[in-house]
Amino acid sequence: MRDPRRWKSSVFNLSLDADGKRLLINGATGRMLRLQDRQMDILEDRLDEIGREGRCSSPDMLRGLRELGFVVPAEEDEYRNEQARFLATRTGRDTFRVTIAPTMACNMRCSYCFQRDVARTQTMTPAMQEGALEFIRRMAAGSRLLVVQWFGGEPLLAYDQILSMSKDLRRFCAEQGIGYYAEMLTNGTLLTPRIIESFADIALKAVQIPLDGDPGTYAARKGMGADRARDFHRFLAENLQTLVDVTGSVTIRVNVDRDNPEGGRDVVRMFRDQGCRDPRIDFRLGFLNTSRGMVDCIPHDCFLPSEFSRLEVDFLHFLAAEGYRVYGAPTRRNFPCAAPLSHACTIDPLGGVGKCVPAIGTGQSVFARLHPGDIDRTMREFSARPLPYAAFDPFESGPCRGCQLLPLCLGSCPKLHEGDGPFSCSMKEGLLDRLCFYQRYYA
């Protein structure tokens, strides 16, 4: 019996052809097909047929294309559906996400830090700490999940405060039937075996630690002695497996530029030689640049986006060959970052309530303040004006509007969409090489 339904090609289909490689990807599902020229010609003929007639002469091919998302019902408005999904997430209240910087103090002076001009004496007072807890309790009430990200400065300099606040928040969530977990960004140099074990007490489920390559490069960029850098690398290599077992996920971010292009491989080899091969270890390259406008200049010979993309593809091949987790595969996202989410915010040590995580402590995107002892006033301020990035909608305006890959990145950092300057899409840099890698890797 002939299928009476009518079909059409997905608006999120993107065909790429370069250097003898032909690949079709769907930006809503992330599914890919890499075919020989003749096979691709046949596929494109069938898609053209579906576009003209709403049907396909090959039922088996139609079934496969539907399952992969390359073909959808003719009446479906995919673009508006994906936009509606994003907007529902943007305004949803099931999860309250809060990034807390209990201190802006840091035991390092990283050469590329976007917080290098922030007063390092800022540390949350007991009164401000209690104000933050009361604010979070009010915001999280009625949610299903509370997610806390510990940030800084260096958060481990205020670990006593973290332990205390975590105990209060976990108790509150248990009483209210709210799920809870935490994440942390730390330079890691203050870690000890005892602190690592205590991460279970704060429900830490993910931790990110930045490195810059071998101990010599690390020492130069962190402003520390060579012996201390070697000791830290040795400690981290010896304790990484325990850190993974306690938290469940460890990201090692290796910040690279033209002066340390092999930094990622150096770090991976160090952990490999120590026997750390757990798939929960996530090695990533970090792109040093000033695109977010946090600092006017950093003293590094930064890669161009296209150069970094080529280096990253090579690194992905290296990770796969070494048996480690490969990151960055195309996947439909729920939100680009927490900034445009109405039920998310940041809190700095002085009580500034903001939206942009990297901007904590700088005053950027702060729109309300904590008033210890008068959180009613804070709540009024929170709701009295439009939230920063609350109107962010890459489906409706801006350089990403209409892009076939939009569901996979949702426009990336909202701050990059501000102003009238040039917009550089990191998603499309080296796209064909990256997609061909993922298609082979996951085949």
Buried (B, 14 or more C-beta within 10 A) or exposed (E): EEEEEEBBBBBBBBBBEEEEBBBBBBBBBBBBBBBEEEEBEBBBEBBEBBEEEEBBEEEEBBEBBBEBBBBBEEEEEBBEEBBEBBBEBBEBEEBBBBBBBBBBBBBBEBBBBBBBEBEBEBBBEEEBBBBBBBBBBBBBEEBEBBBBBBBBBBBBBBBEBBEBBBEBBBEBBEEBEBBBBBBBBBBBBBBEEEBBEBBEEBBBBBBBBBBBBBBBBBBBBBEBEEEBBBBBBEBBBEBBBEBBEBBBBBBBBBBBBBBBBBBBBBBBBBBBEBEBEBEBBBBBBBBBBBBBBBBEEBEBEBBEBEBBBBBBBBBBBBBBEBEBBBBEBBEBBBBBBBBBBEBBBBBBBBBBBBBBBBBBBBEBBBBBBBBBEEBEEBBEBBEEEEBBBBEBBBBEEBBBEEBBBBBBBBBBBBBBBEEEEEBBBBBBBBBBBBBBBBBEEEE
